[in-house]
Amino acid sequence: MAVPHSGDVLSADVVVVGGGIAGVSIAGELAEHCSVVLLEQESQLAYHTTGRSAATFLESYGGPEIRALTHASRALVDRAGQERGAPLFSPRPLLWVTDRDHLPELDALVAANPTLQRIGVDEARELCPVLDPAYLAGAATEPGAQDVDVLGLHQYYLARARRYGARVLVDTRVESGERSGSRWRLHTTQGPVEADVVVNAAGAWGDDLAARLGVAPIGLSPLRRTIAVAPLDGVNRSWPLVADVAETFYFRPEGPGILLSPADETPCAPCDAKPADLDVALAVERVNAATSLQVRSVRVAWAGLRTFAPDRNPVIGFDPGHEGFFWLVGQGGYGIQSTPATALLATGLITRGTVPDVLTATGLDVTRLSPDRLRG
């Protein structure tokens, strides 16, 4: 459906604020049903968290609601790859590892995740021979884990949104806004935009956007995550993604070397996040302590913001105190892997007020995602 103008006002059924994976995926799903405008304050889409993701699909990562959304997303990502004519997944098993002190956490993780298989330390070292026997006390594998073509997935939803007539504006900051009658009127750096529904997909800026529109914040916490790439000889590209159960490091093959992270969660105001030298050094130290890799330097490092609600579940639903204001934030580190199902859920709630059958079948408890839970 084409997006009409009313005088100098850009008008649509829904305005989505945020051009990362959350924003373009909901725009891509909604545009089939109604007119959509997507606004991004940066000069390019996916500039912040989406463009800096480690790009993995892990069904054993996150709490029950995240795991349900991720499980439901697998077939949707496969279908998107088929529609594009190029797969969005490539196999990369996940290997959870631990030292002796955290064996109970590994036991609990395996017990909660049917996708995981407990394996012995010798088998773990067959999968990744550089693991140090002095460190390794237990392991489990998720054989069905995947690398994700994040740019391809983002472009799939962006193309879908445009195909159905969505209007996409960059360099467009929402300065303020208010609800008048049955419509929202947003005042942006490119002029006014009106819509029945505002979807807040602004990521780390979600609370800030809400405040600019007179909606109470929900307590989002942006946390900085650091990633680096180290040049190394002898890296086998078939090694799995190796992650410490205590979440102190992870690494995987990347080009002629490895990608590594200290799995840091440093509180940070919404910003263009930059890596701290100390966090890069911690990544190198922790990976070296658990392996025989002997990383000496890194070629490049970057940081992104993973934004969480207080209970670390995403926030998906209409704000109970502000008609037509829809939250789609707090995806934390799970946004890429869960976004297809999240977009379907949000579309169902906005267009029909119901949960799609494909998600009901997963046992997803949407009350644990609703903003109502944070307004008590």
Order of alpha helices (4+ residues) and beta strands (2+ residues): beta-beta-alpha-beta-beta-alpha-beta-beta-alpha-beta-alpha-beta-beta-alpha-beta-beta-beta-beta-alpha-beta-beta-beta-beta-beta-alpha-beta-beta-beta-alpha-alpha
